[in-house]
């Protein structure tokens, strides 16, 4: 074997070794964070990885990039595509197996749910304050809140109100409305993630009773009291 061929072979082997080292480092670095996010119901790629779509996507992207290297490039790099393809399939299968074969302990799920419930109490209290402040602001300034056909809120002021003040009042009402809507969306998202946690808990403890009904009802009452959502 000539020196050139030996050198190419060593580069080839070294690159493959670096790829697998990278895979191991990737799993070691992000696995714990991934498990924490999954246990909190906040891992949007979980379903795609579990179905195998993520695995195939990784393979297509990495393999396709390597295969598309121009013919003028170093041939040893070009040939790596055929080694990277099975390697990426292996990585995908590791992730899929981890998703389907591991169960998050019940204690962790319950702790994460309790954290969410504590946050729900705080966020619902804040929403109640925002709505009260908005209603007080509307009442004290004799504003009339309207909605167009698209549901966009409008503000009508007293006829003798100066244009500058009228615009200031309208801007403040819009700020209140945006703040309240953002808070409602955040609470709904937290409720959805908490519901996902409860489904996982129920799979491990068939005697578990949901704790979310009162928070769902409280949010419904607050939305009704606001009347502009």
Secondary structure, DSSP 8 states (H G I E B T S, - for coil): --HHHHHHHHHHHHHHHHHHHHHHHHHHHHHHHHHHHHHTT--TTHHHHHHTHHHHHHHHHHHHHHHTS-TTS-HHHHHTHHHHHHHHHHHHHHHHHHHHH----HHHHHHHHHHHHHHHHHHHHHHHHHHHHHHHHHHHTT-EEEE-TT--EEEE--TT--HHHHHHHHHHHHHHHHHHHHHHHHHHHHHHHHHHHHHHHHHH-TT---S-HHHHHHHHHHHHHH---
